[in-house]
Amino acid sequence: MRDLTELIDRNPVFSHLGEREQAALLRSATSRSYRRGEFIAHYGEIWPYLFLVARGAISAVKLSLDGRTLGALKLVDGDLYLGPWIFDDGPLPASFEAKTACTIYLWPRQDVVSVLRKNPEALWQACLLLSQRIRQASGFVEELAFQPVAARVAHLLLDQFKGGVNLHVPRELTLDEMGQRTGTTPVMVCKVLSRFAQEGLITVGRTQFSLLDATRLEKISRSR
């Protein structure tokens, strides 16, 4: 796990603060650890914090009207999560679930907002980060609305294969997690993976995926 001083110094938002402001953040940070599957905060909750991931992986997830869990964002070591609620003190737009055992650093909203107000460059970086999150969420919604399930699974696999750079990748995501990322059920993900394997696009092993035909998988990922 990285030291908090290093995490702050490397962070695009906090690295623009002066020594005094960074020291204040070090003093006001609270460290918390969570087990895999444990929820950090829940959708709709008034949760006056932002957090920095020190170790592990966290997903922002939301439950659909038909009972499916949708997960559009994954946060890992060094990632800062701030959302619109730090500006308007509104409810959380999603729940945060520990996908692995993890440790985070938390700050009260007012502590960070007061620092950002005094530092235009850090505030600008925070706005850029928030804009990036909005684009990611918009892209996820667009995929759910316009792409068939096979295309979404193909896109997720290509992300794992880094577009074809890696020919073999470990199966780090469970079927449930792949369903969350693609807006479908684990059963449907399993069927699509079997179809891809039967068509010679990938091989599906117990511990890894292997890429056999990146061109055809890319074509499927672009289908509408």
Rosetta blueprint (number, residue, H / E / L):
1 M L
2 R L
3 D L
4 L H
5 T H
6 E H
7 L H
8 I H
9 D H
10 R H
11 N L
12 P L
13 V L
14 F H
15 S H
16 H H
17 L L
18 G L
19 E H
20 R H
21 E H
22 Q H
23 A H
24 A H
25 L H
26 L H
27 R H
28 S H
29 A L
30 T E
31 S E
32 R E
33 S E
34 Y E
35 R L
36 R L
37 G L
38 E L
39 F E
40 I E
41 A E
42 H L
43 Y L
44 G L
45 E L
46 I L
47 W L
48 P L
49 Y E
50 L E
51 F E
52 L E
53 V E
54 A E
55 R E
56 G L
57 A L
58 I E
59 S E
60 A E
61 V E
62 K E
63 L E
64 S L
65 L L
66 D L
67 G L
68 R L
69 T E
70 L E
71 G E
72 A E
73 L E
74 K E
75 L E
76 V L
77 D L
78 G L
79 D L
80 L E
81 Y E
82 L L
83 G L
84 P L
85 W H
86 I H
87 F H
88 D H
89 D L
90 G L
91 P L
92 L L
93 P L
94 A L
95 S E
96 F E
97 E E
98 A E
99 K L
100 T L
101 A L
102 C E
103 T E
104 I E
105 Y E
106 L E
107 W E
108 P E
109 R H
110 Q H
111 D H
112 V H
113 V H
114 S H
115 V H
116 L H
117 R H
118 K L
119 N L
120 P H
121 E H
122 A H
123 L H
124 W H
125 Q H
126 A H
127 C H
128 L H
129 L H
130 L H
131 S H
132 Q H
133 R H
134 I H
135 R H
136 Q H
137 A H
138 S H
139 G H
140 F H
141 V H
142 E H
143 E H
144 L H
145 A H
146 F H
147 Q L
148 P L
149 V H
150 A H
151 A H
152 R H
153 V H
154 A H
155 H H
156 L H
157 L H
158 L H
159 D H
160 Q H
161 F L
162 K H
163 G H
164 G H
165 V L
166 N L
167 L L
168 H E
169 V E
170 P E
171 R L
172 E L
173 L L
174 T L
175 L H
176 D H
177 E H
178 M H
179 G H
180 Q H
181 R H
182 T H
183 G L
184 T L
185 T L
186 P H
187 V H
188 M H
189 V H
190 C H
191 K H
192 V H
193 L H
194 S H
195 R H
196 F H
197 A H
198 Q H
199 E L
200 G L
201 L L
202 I E
203 T E
204 V E
205 G L
206 R L
207 T L
208 Q E
209 F E
210 S E
211 L E
212 L L
213 D L
214 A H
215 T H
216 R H
217 L H
218 E H
219 K H
220 I H
221 S H
222 R L
223 S L
224 R L
